[in-house]
Amino acid sequence: MNTYGVLAIIILIAFAGFLAASESALTSISRVLIEELESKRGGHLLKKYSLQPSRYLNVILLVRKICELTATAILALMMLHVYSSAQAMVLTVVIMVILPYVVIGVGPRTLGRQQPHKWARAGIYVAYGLAFLLGPVTKLLIAIGNAITPGKGFRSGPFTNEAELRDLVDQAHERGLVESDEHEMINSVFELGDTLVRELMVHRTDMVWIEKDKTLRQALSLALRSGYSRIPVVGENLDNIIGIAYVKDLAKRALDHHDAETTERVELLMRPAVFVPEIKIAAELLKEMQRDQIHLAIVVDEYGGTAGIITIEDIIEEIVGEIADEFDDGVEAFVWLSEDKARAKATLHIEDLADEIKVEFSKEDTDDVDTIGGLMAQKLGRVPIAGSTISMHGWSITSERPIGRRRRISSVIIERLNDGAGEDHE
């Protein structure tokens, strides 16, 4: 075999391996480590890399591919002088699959990730020089690739994107560097950029609201029973929300002027409501709510009707998980407290309730609802809060305390009525 050809292949593969190690180190190095290395050799170039990583990574990838393909071509020409074309092709493919995989794909990449500070500082000089010489070439090739690819493409190339960052996080999790809950939280942050407000909002059927002509006493009572500190104020109907009542405003007014508690209406103390479309991206809304110091927003559908409400906590829960209530000590599905009194979960199916208390609900009673909580909401015409009561078939059903940040009713008390079936009431 040609000695110069073998030497050229060794040099090309070795350089490609160096580039692979540099690429691995540069994609693994953190901004914190770059800040620490800024005062050392190569630190100022690493700082430039952190500001525009795609410029350097793209040219590294291009040159590495050039080295691999050139080595493959040289090996093929050498093989043709010794073997037949078929044998030469097979041997070239086998050698250039195994050799780059081990020498470029596994070894250097492992070293680059194990010691990113060393390989990154060495590799950034080469990457900087290559970017200076071949930068226009990579931009041209990326432009050509984007032109023949469906969609708008990526101006800086598809080689450094969210998918690669997610892959790094997954690998860190698999190696035990990132805990399971941290891994889930990081992925939730990524997904928040694709999540619409309507996926996180409290739907209108679960909203607690108050009419504008209610007194401060009635509003404070509703706030204490529901557990909410901000309550939407409605005008003619739920699609006409005219403001937000803050408990602190109501309480301050009632404390300063005791007679106002029964004489003044909620609409006099309400604050302006903020409206957002249901198709807005949740991550964008979170930034706006932080910037404008907004805690609660009204979500509207495409027709301008009220679709629900959303708070900062609703968005944060998408990242950190559900925020549990400290008093949520668990409730059994159904338990008799006495011969005529029982406690049940609000999520208990109506058919199971019927079996327990030996009554038969009509189809009209259970139309479009499945649970006790749904039955109460249907009969009351609004979301049940603590103390809400309905009476039917000789039994009264009273909602107990709410749980969780969204203050959903956890359980209900079911009692037998002495005077038979009564009317639904709250």
C-alpha positions, -999 to +999 in steps of 0.1 A: +000+000+000+010+036-006+029+049+025+018+085+018-018+074+014-018+056+048-001+086+064-027+110+049-056+088+062-041+087+097-037+125+097-072+131+084-088+106+109-068+120+138-078+156+129-114+145+125-112+129+160-097+161+174-126+181+159-151+156+173-136+160+208-137+198+204-173+197+193-183+175+222-164+197+247-179+229+233-215+216+234-209+203+270-192+233+285-214+256+306-215+294+306-205+293+343-173+274+334-167+298+304-168+327+329-143+310+351-119+303+322-122+338+307-090+350+323-070+319+311-056+310+277-084+308+251-109+322+276-117+353+254-124+330+224-147+308+245-166+340+255-171+348+218-182+312+212-208+314+239-223+344+221-226+327+187-220+289+191-236+279+158-209+298+138-181+276+153-200+243+156-212+244+120-177+249+105-163+221+128-190+198+115-182+207+079-144+202+082-149+169+101-171+156+073-145+167+047-118+148+066-138+116+068-149+116+032-114+125+019-099+096+040-126+073+026-118+084-010-080+079-005-086+044+010-108+034-019-082+044-044-055+024-025-078-006-023-084-005-061-047-010-067-048-043-048-083-058-050-111-060-075-136-032-075-162-052-056-137-063-029-123-028-027-157-013-021-166-038+006-133-034+024-135+004+022-170+005+036-161-019+065-129-001+074-144+034+072-174+024+092-155+008+121-125+032+121-144+065+123-170+051+147-143+041+172-116+068+166-140+097+159-174+088+173-166+071+206-132+079+219-128+116+213-164+125+221-160+107+255-128+126+262-144+158+252-173+154+276-151+141+304-127+171+303-146+199+285-124+227+299-092+212+284-106+202+250-127+233+246-097+256+252-076+237+227-104+233+201-116+269+202-084+281+185-089+257+156-126+264+155-119+302+154-094+298+126-117+276+106-146+299+111-125+328+098-115+309+067-146+289+059-174+309+076-187+322+043-187+286+029-208+272+057-233+301+054-236+294+017-241+257+022-267+263+049-285+288+026-286+261-002-298+235+023-326+258+035-335+266-001-341+229-010-357+220+023-395+225+029-403+252+054-383+283+063-352+265+076-327+278+101-304+308+094-277+294+116-281+258+106-300+229+123-270+216+142-274+235+174-311+235+184-335+227+212-335+190+203-298+187+209-301+205+242-329+182+253-307+153+244-279+166+266-304+169+295-316+134+289-281+121+289-273+140+321-304+124+337-294+089+326-260+094+342-275+106+374-262+142+371-298+155+370-325+142+394-358+129+380-378+159+393-352+183+379-353+165+346-391+168+344-390+205+354-364+213+326-386+195+300-416+213+313-398+246+306-392+236+270-428+224+266-441+257+280-431+274+248-455+252+229-483+253+254-514+274+248-532+293+275-564+273+270-546+242+281-537+256+315-567+279+323-595+273+348-625+268+325-656+290+329-676+261+344-651+260+373-649+298+378-660+315+410-675+349+402-697+376+417-723+400+403-715+437+403-745+447+425-735+425+454-725+442+486-690+441+502-703+418+529-716+393+503-683+395+484-662+390+515-684+360+525-679+345+490-641+351+492-638+334+526-660+304+516-643+299+483-607+306+495-600+330+466-584+364+471-593+377+436-628+372+422-640+383+387-670+407+387-696+401+361-722+425+346-751+411+326-737+376+323-705+356+326-694+368+291-695+404+304-667+405+330-662+441+340-634+439+366-617+420+394-626+423+431-596+420+454-603+408+489-577+432+504-595+462+488-629+450+501-616+442+536-598+476+539-629+495+529-651+475+552-626+480+581-623+518+575-660+524+570-682+498+587-714+510+571-699+505+536-700+467+542-737+466+537-743+498+516-716+498+490-715+475+459-686+455+446-684+474+414-672+505+432-640+489+445-632+465+416-600+468+396-597+466+358-596+431+343-569+420+319-580+399+289-559+374+269-568+352+239-570+315+246-545+307+218-517+328+234-485+310+242-482+304+280-445+313+281-452+347+265-481+353+289-459+345+319-433+371+308-461+397+304-476+390+338-443+393+354-435+425+336-468+442+342-473+427+377-506+409+368-517+380+389-549+370+371-562+374+336-595+366+319-592+342+290-615+349+260-623+327+230-624+337+194-659+351+197-650+373+227-668+352+252-653+342+285-634+309+282-619+309+317-593+325+339-556+320+343-532+330+370-494+330+374-497+299+396-515+280+368-485+286+346-459+279+373-477+246+381-470+235+345-433+237+353-430+226+390-461+204+392-493+207+412-490+228+443-507+207+470-528+221+499-512+216+533-545+205+548-552+178+521-552+149+544-572+125+522-609+116+521-624+082+518-646+076+488-677+071+510-680+066+548-710+066+571-706+089+600-740+079+616-772+062+605-784+094+587-751+111+579-722+103+556-691+119+540-681+113+504-655+125+479-668+151+455-655+130+427-676+099+437-697+087+408-734+094+411-743+057+406-721+048+435-738+074+457-772+061+447-762+026+457-749+038+491-780+059+501-805+036+484-821+061+461-827+062+423-817+093+404-837+101+373-820+107+340-830+143+343-811+145+376-779+132+362-780+146+327-745+154+314-728+149+349-711+119+364-699+130+399-714+145+430-694+177+424-708+179+389-743+173+402-740+201+426-727+225+400-756+216+377-782+221+403-767+254+417-759+268+383-724+277+394-693+262+410-700+248+445-680+264+473-677+255+510-712+255+525-731+252+492-761+229+496-786+211+474-815+189+485-831+160+465-848+127+471-850+133+509-812+140+512-792+172+515-757+174+500-734+201+515-700+208+502-672+209+527-638+225+526-619+233+494-584+219+488-555+227+466-546+261+451-576+260+428-599+255+458-618+226+444-643+210+467-628+179+482-657+163+500-694+166+508-716+158+537-748+138+529-776+140+555-811+126+555-839+152+556-867+147+581-893+166+560-886+148+528-872+162+496-865+199+495-857+224+469-822+230+456-805+259+473-771+274+480 
